[in-house]
Amino acid sequence: MERRAALADAGLRVLAATGARGLTHRAVDAEAGVPVGTTSNYFRSRDALLGALGERIMERFTPDDRVLAELAAREPSVELFTDYVRYILERTTRQPELTRALIELRLEAVRRPGLARILGETLRRGYRNDVAFHAASGLPGGAFEVALLHYAVDGLLLDMLTTSIDAGFDPDEVVSALVTRLVANAPPSQNARPSESSRPSKGSRPGRAQRPAAVVTGPATREATTRKTRTAKKSTSAP
């Protein structure tokens, strides 16, 4: 697993330096300082290599457990949802080369059906996990609002990290406005907390394949599990 991650990190450096056209198995071997043929042993095709870079980007965007714990201690609200999105923006702009790499991979997938299948599943899995987290946490809105925020924040990141329209608005104010306008007026039926059966199982912790995947992805579903576990402890200790 460590060798696979190291090769993917080397591939991301090559992608940043040369673009998708310069990303070859041999170029990754050279960047990683490993014998020729090593990368092809782990990633048999070019699509597999490119797809692995997408997965690695998501791993490196994994939220900090301490930050999630602080957010989890608060009651669900539009303000809390806004702070989650702020944290997403902080993580994705702190490592701009990773976000740009994901944008480049998505564009490359338009021309490569094999990569589109691999990367598409990574992105869709991330969206599903975001929706599951949202339902488990009791945040305002539902699957539609999560999708709206994906679309909106993807566009904000594209403008911040590529050639910008330079509208002059502060990104923090933009995030606040996006969440307020897209989520605050969600139908009341979507604002209720989900039933116990719809939440992540107690003690579950997402593995590598379950982590959120999209650039606009919210906190990992383990944060929702933390909230549920804390609530369960309170209920069992009550007289």
N, C-alpha and C positions, 0 to 999 in steps of 0.2 A: 504493500500500500504506500509506503514512504517513497519507494522508487517511482511509482506511478505518479504520485503528486509532484515529485521533483521534476519529472519529465514534463508534466503539464505546465508547471511554473516556467520551465525553460521555453516551452512552446509559446507561452504568453509573452515572454520577453521578445522572442523572434517575431511574433505577430505585431507587437508594438513597434518594433524597429523596421520591419519590412512590409507589413501588411499581409493579407491572406495569401497573396501570390508567392511570397517568399517563404511561407511556412511549409517546409518539407521534413520528412523523417530525418534526413541527413543533417539539415540545419538544426534540428532539435538535438540530435546527437552531439553536434559540435558545441552548441550552446551549453548543454548539460555536462560536457566533458566526459562522455561515455563512449564505449566502442561503437563503431558503425554497425547498425542493425539493431541496436538496443531498443530504440523507440518503436521500430516496426514489430518487434516481438511483443510489445505491450499494446500497440494500436495498429492493427493489421492493415487498415485502409486509411486514406486521407480523411474520409468522412468520419471515421472513428476517432482519429486524432483531433480533428476540429470539434467534434461533439464532446470529447473529453475536456477540452479547454472550457467549454461552456459549463460543464459540471464543476470544474475546478474554480471557476469564477464564483459560482454560488457558494462553494465551501468557504472561500476566502471572504465572502460577504456575511458569514454567519454572525449573528448578533452577539454582543457581550452579555454573559449571564447576569452580571451585576447590574447592568443597565436594565435588562428585562425584569429583574427582581424589583427594582425601584418602580418601574412602570406598573408592574403587576399589583403592587400594594395599593394602588389608587382605584377608585370606583369608576366603572365604565361611564364615559361621557364623550361628547364631541371634542372637548378639550384634550382628553386622554388620547383619542384617536388622532388628533392633530399632532400631539407629541410623538406618537408612534411614527407618523409620516415624516416628521422632522428628523427622527433618528434614522429613518431609511435614507433620507437625503444626505444626512451627515456621513453615513457609511459609504454611500455610493460616490460621493464627491471627494471623500478623503483619499480614495484610491481611483482617481479619474481614469487611469490607464485601463483598469479592469472594466469599467463601464463602457469606455470607448471600444474595448475589445469585444464586449458582448454585442454592442451595436454593429460592429463589423461582421461578427459571426452571423447575426440575423440577416444582414444584407447578403452575405455569401450563401446562406441557406436558400435564398430565392433562386439561385442558379444551380444549386446542388440538392436534388431530391433526397439523397441519402442523408445528408447533413440536416435537411429540414425535418426528417423523421426523428433523428436523434435529439436535435436541439429543441424541436417542437415538444417532445415529450418532457424534456427538462423544464421548459417554460410552463407547460400545462400542469405539470405536477406541482410546481411552485404556486400557481394560482389556486389549485385545489387545496393546498395546505393553508394558504392565506384565508380562504373562505372557511375552512374548518376551524382555524384559530379564531376568526372573527365570530363564528357562531358560538364557540366555547367560551369566549371572553365576555360576551354580552355587550360588545361595542355597538353603537348605533349603525343601522343599515344592515345590508345583507350581501349576497353574492353580486347583485347588480352594482351596488355602491363600491364594492371592492374592485370590480372590473373598471368602473368609471375612474377610480383613483389610479389604477394601473395605467390606463390610457393617458390621463392627465400628467402624472408624474414622469412617465416615459418621455412625454413631449418636453416637460420642463428640463429634464436631464439632457435631452438632445440639444436644447438651446443653450444650456449652461456649459456643456462640454464640447460642443462643436461650434461652427460659425453661427453667431447669435444674431437675433433681430435687434438686440440692444434697446429693448423697450424701457429700461431704466428702473424696473420694479425690483424691490428687495425680495430675494427668494423666500425668506421666512414669511413675509406678508403674503406672498403668492400661495404658499402651502396652507396657511391659515384660511385664506379665501377659498381655496379649492375644497378643503374638507368641509368648511361651513356650508358652502353653496351646493356641494354634491351630496352631502351626507345628512346635514341637519334636518332636511325636509323629507327624509326617507319615510315610507309608509309606517304607521305605528306598529303594525303587525310584525315588522321586521326588527323592531327595537326590543322586543321581549327576549328574555334569556331563553336559551334552548332547553329542551328536556334533558334529563340526566343521560338518557340513552344516546343522545346525539353528540355528547362531548367526548373528547379523547379519553381512553381508558385510564384508570388510575395507575400512576407509576410509569406510564408509557414515556419513552424518550425517542424522538425521531432519529433514525439512523441516517447514513449518508444519502440514501436514495430519497428520504422523506423530507429533507431540509427544503425550505423555500427556495425557489429557483429564479423567479423573475427579478429583473433589476429593481422593480418597484415592489418587491416582495416585502411583506410585513414580518413581524417577529416569528421565530420558529414556533411550531405548535407546542413545544415543551413548555413555553411560557404559560399557555392556557392550562396545561397540566399542573403547573405550580399553583395557579390560582385555585384549581379544583381541589388539590391536595390540602391546601391551607384551609379551605372551607370545610372539607371533610373532617379535619382534625378538630375544628371548632365545634362541629355538631356532635362529635363523639365525646367531647369533654364537657358538654353542657349537662346540667343536672337533670 
